[in-house]
Amino acid sequence: MTQPESAPVTEPASAPVPDAEPPRRRRTGRTVALIAVAAVLGIVGGTAVGYGIQAEREPTPLAALNQPDLAYPKPLPRGQNPAPLTAAEDRRIKTDGDLRKLLLPRPAGTKKSEFSDADGWMTLREYASGFRSPEWALEDQLENKLRRIAATSWQKGEFRTTEIRLVQYRAGDSLGARDHAEGQIEATAEMAENDGEPIKGSADGRVFVLPVHKEAGYVDLYEARAYFHRGDIMVTVYIIDTKKISVKEISSVAEQQLGRL
């Protein structure tokens, strides 16, 4: 898929000066010198007074190094430590397993899309080929430590196709899932010419309905997209049809997929 911003009136810097009698010369050198001396004396005098006041005060005692009143959480009694998370509660167990199992199942009444991957996996090269600049996309994903991509798609009716991709990144000092989602959201917002709509339950996910694509000799093409991330997984949802796609329709698919993560 392709990736989708009155100056104040100011017065002239210098206004024309009317003709006037030249001012009489003054002995400015002596005046400036007197002012400078007074300023120095003022600084020195103020500093001396400050030191004098401080010297007459009683010294402020330092805080004691030993402070027994500091509160620390007490350790739990033996045998009362919290139980480890179960597999259902620990997201890491789910996301480290077969990523394809986290994909939204194909809804009833739909058929497998002819463009579906046979085994549910997508290679990095295949993923990068969908961008306007595949070479840049390939390099960018490698730098962000992309780990693997699980994908599914289905078709409803004659033309409506839905595709979901789970793009997972390796742990490290970079936030690949978040950065990739933010980049796609920003690019798609430019294409849609709006900020999209938030995805319920997502921190910063967005859904977009793009303007209809019209071309002579072809049927109108409608497209909707959703992007969000959770943990180390970035999710993309695409819907393409020859009929209008509502925000509610794309949001429903995105929310269902989010619920499985």
Salt bridges, closest charged atoms under 4 A:
ASP96 OD2 - ARG92 NE 3.51
ASP96 OD1 - ARG147 NH1 3.19
ASP98 OD1 - ARG100 NE 3.06
GLU163 OE2 - ARG165 NE 2.83
ASP173 OD1 - LYS145 NZ 3.96
ASP179 OD1 - ARG178 NH2 3.08
GLU182 OE2 - ARG178 NE 3.94
ASP204 OD1 - HIS229 ND1 3.64
GLU215 OE1 - HIS213 NE2 3.51
ASP220 OD2 - LYS214 NZ 2.81
GLU223 OE2 - ARG225 NE 2.77
ASP232 OD2 - ARG92 NH1 3.44
ASP241 OD2 - ARG160 NE 2.84
GLU249 OE2 - ARG160 NH1 3.14
